[in-house]
Amino acid sequence: ARGGGMFNPTKVWRRWHRRVNVTQKRHAVVTALAASSLPPLVMARGHRISEVAELPLVVSDGLESVTKTKQAVEALKKLGAGEDMQKVLDSKKLRAGQGKARNRRYRMRCGPLIIYNEDNGIKRAMRNIPGVETASVENLDLLRLAPGGSFGRFLIFTEGAFKKLSEIYGSAKGGAPMKKGYH
């Protein structure tokens, strides 16, 4: 029995989840979205965006109806995200520690996050590209927008999703029509 049990083992009743105020959560998401439009912050996170035309990168809604992964990779390369996708591929390394035996064998960097308004096949087309993740604009996850707690992720919006942002989170001119009492 080499190794043996651990001293003071972690207990299941540890308080893993903490309650956070709704407004604070919203502020965090909005901050992460704002940070993704500043090139220095995106580059500081480690994304390769030298070939990207502009930030925030907004593409036409045609990207939502891409159904094949091959087309999706071509589209991302045309947008200038090829360098960032290659960075993800090159970063695949064996995980240190026991995670290797627990179905978490490899770890790699994060690539671009594609934010869409409605899924007409984009989710399926992008799911097999390493490092590339997709998210609906209606339920944005802070841990996706700022992996590891560091904001400035490289985001690619479709046109419809970008327009919907001001409805969901409000703009400088007025409040958010889709949220009650949130300015």
Secondary structure, 3 states (H helix, E strand, C coil): CCCCCCCCCCCCCCCCCCCCCHHHHHHHHHHHHHHCCCHHHHHHCCCCCCCCCCCCEEECHHHHHCCCHHHHHHHHHHCCCHHHHHHHHHCCEECCCHHHHHCCCEECCCCCEEEECCCCCHHHHHCCCCCCEEEECCCCCHHHHCHHHCCCCCEEEEHHHHHHHHHHHCCCCCCCCCCCCCC
